[in-house]
Amino acid sequence: MTSSPEIRHDGFLGGALRFAQPAEGYRAGADAVMLAAACPARPAERVLELGCGAGVALLCLGWRVRGARLTGVELQPQYAELARENARANDIEARIVTADLGALPAELRAESFDHVIANPPYFLGGTAAPDQGRGIARHEGLALEHWIAVGLRRLRPKGWLTLIQKADRLAEILAALHPAAGTISVLPVAGRVGRDAGRVIVTARKGTRGPLRLLPPFVMHAKSAHLQDGEDLTPEAQAVLRAGEAINRRDI
């Protein structure tokens, strides 16, 4: 897609990937990159992203795991088309399906995947953004438990579901996973040392009964406070956000 007043181009993974995203609508950021880094996919495995937006998480994963077989589902046609164009522009093969998660097409319902990833909308209520695309992406329409149910249905037995979500919704996630999935890990993501986690990355394995693990926090920024302009990422965050490395979860 050529540049226009409505589209901006953002670099990810230290500039290795570039994405066209709406200038005024919803734009993916660090959460999408973190989600991609937490998925334990291997080459040739099948990965489905629910609500893929412009494709940032899916294609960051495809860049790291060459040969992964990528499919994204996106409700909003304009974002789905951006995801297709971003895949072509970054030379990463991905199938993008425009569909409502509550009514997936029959051919997709007939498939199973090794991994499902998702960054469901964070906000339950309040005032939605005036931009419709941003509002749909950020404010929950389909309930979080239904996102999880759709993901689990599309997984093969012992497949992995990976989610990033606000930390205060962890109880909902764990309740929705029980009893269909186990071997659950929870990775708290904190902005700085000593701060409460604002996000959690949750990974669960379908049809297993392994114990729940609470992993050490992933800390994004090195300094105790934002004291001056400029980036102050921890080495771990630099490795994930700039070099595209996997999150070392120690539980796979």
C-alpha positions as CSV (number, residue, x, y, z in Angstrom):
1,M,0.0,0.0,0.0
2,T,1.4,3.4,-0.9
3,S,1.7,6.1,1.7
4,S,-1.4,8.3,2.2
5,P,-2.6,10.7,4.9
6,E,-4.4,7.8,6.6
7,I,-1.5,5.3,6.7
8,R,1.8,5.5,8.5
9,H,4.7,3.1,8.3
10,D,6.3,1.8,11.6
11,G,9.5,-0.1,12.1
12,F,9.6,-3.2,14.3
13,L,12.4,-5.5,15.5
14,G,15.1,-2.9,15.1
15,G,13.8,-2.0,11.6
16,A,13.9,-5.5,10.3
17,L,10.2,-5.3,9.6
18,R,8.0,-2.4,8.5
19,F,4.3,-2.2,8.9
20,A,1.6,0.0,7.4
21,Q,-0.8,0.9,10.1
22,P,-3.6,3.5,10.4
23,A,-2.3,6.9,11.3
24,E,-5.3,7.7,13.5
25,G,-6.8,4.2,14.3
26,Y,-5.5,1.3,16.3
27,R,-1.8,0.6,16.0
28,A,0.0,-2.4,17.4
29,G,3.0,-1.9,19.6
30,A,5.2,-3.7,22.1
31,D,2.4,-6.0,23.3
32,A,2.2,-7.6,19.9
33,V,5.9,-8.1,19.7
34,M,5.9,-9.7,23.2
35,L,3.0,-12.0,22.2
36,A,5.0,-13.2,19.2
37,A,8.1,-13.7,21.4
38,A,6.2,-15.8,23.9
39,C,4.8,-18.3,21.4
40,P,6.9,-21.5,21.4
41,A,6.3,-22.3,17.7
42,R,8.8,-24.2,15.7
43,P,9.3,-24.3,11.9
44,A,6.5,-26.1,9.9
45,E,4.1,-25.8,12.8
46,R,0.7,-24.2,12.2
47,V,-0.1,-20.9,14.0
48,L,-3.4,-19.1,14.1
49,E,-3.8,-15.6,15.4
50,L,-7.2,-14.5,16.5
51,G,-7.8,-10.8,15.9
52,C,-4.5,-10.2,14.0
53,G,-5.1,-6.5,13.1
54,A,-2.5,-5.3,10.7
55,G,-0.5,-8.5,11.3
56,V,2.3,-7.3,13.6
57,A,2.3,-10.2,16.1
58,L,1.8,-12.9,13.4
59,L,4.5,-11.6,11.1
60,C,7.0,-10.9,14.0
61,L,6.5,-14.6,14.9
62,G,7.0,-15.6,11.2
63,W,10.2,-13.6,11.0
64,R,11.6,-15.3,14.0
65,V,10.3,-18.8,13.2
66,R,11.0,-19.2,9.5
67,G,8.8,-21.8,7.9
68,A,6.0,-21.6,10.5
69,R,2.6,-21.8,8.7
70,L,0.7,-18.7,9.6
71,T,-3.0,-17.9,9.5
72,G,-4.6,-14.7,10.9
73,V,-8.3,-13.9,11.5
74,E,-9.4,-10.3,11.5
75,L,-12.9,-8.9,11.8
76,Q,-12.2,-5.5,10.2
77,P,-11.7,-5.6,6.5
78,Q,-9.4,-2.6,6.4
79,Y,-7.0,-4.2,8.9
80,A,-7.2,-7.6,7.3
81,E,-6.1,-6.0,4.0
82,L,-3.2,-4.2,5.8
83,A,-2.1,-7.5,7.2
84,R,-2.1,-9.1,3.7
85,E,-0.1,-6.2,2.3
86,N,2.3,-6.2,5.3
87,A,3.0,-9.9,4.8
88,R,3.8,-9.3,1.1
89,A,6.0,-6.2,1.9
90,N,8.0,-8.2,4.5
91,D,8.2,-11.3,2.3
92,I,6.5,-13.5,5.0
93,E,3.9,-15.9,3.8
94,A,0.6,-15.7,5.8
95,R,-3.0,-16.4,5.1
96,I,-5.4,-13.7,6.4
97,V,-9.1,-14.5,6.8
98,T,-11.6,-11.7,7.2
99,A,-14.1,-13.1,9.7
100,D,-15.9,-12.7,13.0
101,L,-14.5,-15.0,15.7
102,G,-18.0,-15.8,16.7
103,A,-18.8,-17.1,13.2
104,L,-15.6,-18.5,11.6
105,P,-16.0,-19.9,8.1
106,A,-16.5,-23.6,7.7
107,E,-13.1,-24.3,6.1
108,L,-11.3,-22.7,9.1
109,R,-13.5,-24.6,11.6
110,A,-12.4,-27.8,9.9
111,E,-8.7,-27.0,10.6
112,S,-6.6,-27.5,13.7
113,F,-3.4,-25.7,14.7
114,D,-0.3,-26.3,16.8
115,H,-0.5,-22.8,18.3
116,V,-3.1,-20.1,18.7
117,I,-2.1,-16.6,19.8
118,A,-4.2,-13.7,20.7
119,N,-4.2,-10.1,22.1
120,P,-7.9,-9.7,23.0
121,P,-9.3,-6.3,23.5
122,Y,-8.3,-5.0,27.0
123,F,-11.3,-2.8,28.0
124,L,-14.7,-3.9,29.2
125,G,-16.5,-0.7,29.4
126,G,-16.0,3.1,29.4
127,T,-16.1,5.3,26.4
128,A,-14.8,3.7,23.2
129,A,-12.3,5.6,21.0
130,P,-14.0,7.9,18.4
131,D,-12.2,6.1,15.6
132,Q,-14.3,3.0,14.9
133,G,-11.3,0.7,14.1
134,R,-9.5,1.7,17.3
135,G,-12.7,1.3,19.3
136,I,-13.4,-2.2,18.0
137,A,-9.8,-3.3,18.6
138,R,-9.5,-2.0,22.2
139,H,-13.0,-2.5,23.6
140,E,-14.4,-5.9,24.2
141,G,-17.3,-7.1,22.0
142,L,-16.9,-10.8,22.2
143,A,-16.2,-11.8,25.8
144,L,-12.7,-12.8,26.8
145,E,-14.0,-16.3,27.7
146,H,-15.2,-16.7,24.2
147,W,-11.9,-15.7,22.7
148,I,-10.3,-18.5,24.8
149,A,-13.0,-21.0,23.9
150,V,-12.5,-20.3,20.1
151,G,-8.8,-20.6,20.5
152,L,-9.0,-23.9,22.3
153,R,-11.4,-25.4,19.8
154,R,-8.9,-24.6,17.0
155,L,-6.0,-26.2,18.7
156,R,-4.9,-29.8,18.2
157,P,-4.6,-32.0,21.3
158,K,-1.6,-30.7,23.3
159,G,-1.4,-27.6,21.2
160,W,-0.4,-24.3,22.9
161,L,-2.6,-21.2,23.5
162,T,-0.7,-18.0,24.2
163,L,-2.4,-14.8,25.3
164,I,-1.4,-11.3,26.4
165,Q,-3.9,-9.4,28.5
166,K,-4.2,-6.9,31.3
167,A,-3.0,-8.3,34.6
168,D,-6.3,-7.6,36.4
169,R,-8.0,-10.1,34.1
170,L,-5.9,-13.0,35.0
171,A,-8.6,-14.7,37.1
172,E,-11.0,-14.6,34.1
173,I,-8.3,-16.2,31.9
174,L,-7.6,-19.0,34.4
175,A,-11.3,-19.7,34.9
176,A,-11.9,-19.9,31.1
177,L,-9.0,-22.3,30.6
178,H,-10.2,-24.8,33.2
179,P,-10.6,-27.7,32.7
180,A,-9.8,-27.9,29.0
181,A,-6.2,-26.8,29.3
182,G,-3.3,-27.2,31.8
183,T,0.5,-26.8,32.0
184,I,-0.3,-23.1,32.4
185,S,2.4,-20.5,32.8
186,V,1.9,-16.9,33.8
187,L,4.5,-14.3,32.9
188,P,4.0,-11.0,34.6
189,V,5.2,-8.0,32.6
190,A,6.2,-5.0,34.6
191,G,7.2,-1.6,33.4
192,R,10.0,-1.2,36.0
193,V,11.5,-3.0,38.9
194,G,9.2,-2.8,41.9
195,R,6.2,-1.8,39.9
196,D,3.0,-4.0,39.7
197,A,2.7,-6.0,36.5
198,G,0.4,-4.2,34.0
199,R,0.2,-7.2,31.6
200,V,0.4,-10.9,31.8
201,I,1.4,-13.4,29.2
202,V,-0.4,-16.7,29.7
203,T,0.4,-19.9,27.9
204,A,-1.6,-23.1,28.3
205,R,-1.6,-26.5,26.7
206,K,-4.8,-28.1,25.5
207,G,-5.8,-31.4,27.2
208,T,-2.9,-31.5,29.7
209,R,-2.9,-31.5,33.5
210,G,0.5,-30.0,34.3
211,P,0.8,-27.6,37.2
212,L,0.4,-23.8,37.0
213,R,3.7,-21.9,37.1
214,L,4.2,-18.3,38.0
215,L,7.3,-17.1,36.2
216,P,9.7,-14.4,37.3
217,P,8.6,-11.0,36.1
218,F,9.7,-9.6,32.7
219,V,10.8,-6.1,33.3
220,M,10.7,-3.6,30.4
221,H,12.7,-0.6,31.6
222,A,16.0,-0.5,33.3
223,K,15.7,2.7,35.4
224,S,13.4,3.1,38.4
225,A,11.6,6.1,36.7
226,H,11.5,7.8,33.4
227,L,13.9,10.6,34.0
228,Q,14.9,11.8,30.5
229,D,14.0,11.3,26.9
230,G,15.5,8.2,25.2
231,E,15.0,4.5,25.5
232,D,16.0,2.7,28.7
233,L,15.0,-0.9,27.9
234,T,16.4,-3.7,30.0
235,P,18.7,-6.1,28.0
236,E,15.9,-8.7,28.0
237,A,13.5,-6.2,26.6
238,Q,16.0,-5.1,24.0
239,A,16.5,-8.7,22.9
240,V,12.8,-9.2,22.4
241,L,11.7,-5.8,21.0
242,R,14.7,-4.9,18.9
243,A,16.4,-8.2,18.0
244,G,13.3,-10.3,17.7
245,E,14.4,-13.0,20.1
246,A,12.1,-15.4,22.0
247,I,11.2,-14.9,25.6
248,N,13.2,-17.4,27.6
249,R,10.3,-18.9,29.5
250,R,12.1,-22.0,30.9
251,D,8.9,-24.0,30.9
252,I,8.7,-25.5,27.4
